[in-house]
Amino acid sequence: MSEEKLKGLKDEAVGKVKETEGKLTDDKVRKTQGKAQGLLGKARKKAADLKEDIEQGAEKLKEKFEKDDENK
């Protein structure tokens, strides 16, 4: 698992804790901060997934071009 994905998971977990704390203490600011941090975590994980997909696609494309060059 990539470092960015781990950061995303951490942000989601910490955000959930803050959101729950805000609900329990009726602190709307803390609850909102928690939601925001959770969303940041989700975005971070999605960005890491997208980066991995792009890297894999680029590697496949590179392999295809190298194979085509060998067949010439």
C-alpha positions in Angstrom: 0.0 0.0 0.0 1.3 3.4 -0.9 2.3 6.1 1.6 -0.4 8.4 0.2 -3.1 5.7 0.7 -1.9 5.2 4.3 -2.2 9.0 4.9 -5.7 8.9 3.5 -6.7 6.0 5.8 -5.2 7.9 8.7 -7.1 11.1 7.8 -10.3 9.2 7.5 -9.9 7.6 10.9 -8.9 10.8 12.7 -11.7 12.6 10.9 -14.2 10.0 12.1 -13.0 10.4 15.7 -13.2 14.2 15.5 -16.7 14.0 14.0 -17.9 11.6 16.7 -16.3 13.8 19.4 -18.1 16.8 18.0 -21.4 14.9 18.0 -20.9 13.7 21.6 -20.0 17.2 22.9 -22.4 19.0 20.6 -19.5 20.9 19.1 -20.5 21.8 15.5 -17.1 23.1 14.6 -15.3 19.9 15.8 -17.9 17.8 13.9 -17.4 19.8 10.7 -13.6 19.6 11.1 -13.9 15.8 11.4 -16.1 15.6 8.3 -13.6 17.8 6.4 -10.6 15.6 7.4 -12.5 12.5 6.5 -13.2 13.8 3.1 -9.6 14.8 2.7 -8.7 11.2 3.5 -11.1 9.9 0.9 -9.7 12.3 -1.7 -6.1 11.3 -0.8 -6.9 7.6 -1.3 -8.7 8.2 -4.6 -5.7 10.3 -5.9 -3.4 7.5 -4.8 -5.5 4.9 -6.7 -5.6 7.1 -9.8 -1.8 7.6 -9.7 -1.3 3.8 -9.5 -3.7 3.2 -12.4 -1.9 5.8 -14.5 1.5 4.3 -13.7 0.3 0.8 -14.6 -1.2 2.1 -17.8 2.0 3.9 -18.7 4.0 0.7 -18.0 1.8 -1.4 -20.2 2.1 1.2 -23.0 5.9 1.2 -22.6 6.0 -2.6 -22.8 3.8 -2.5 -26.0 6.1 0.0 -27.7 9.2 -2.0 -26.7 7.6 -5.2 -28.1 6.7 -3.4 -31.3 10.3 -2.1 -31.7 11.6 -5.7 -31.2 9.4 -7.0 -34.0 10.6 -4.5 -36.6 
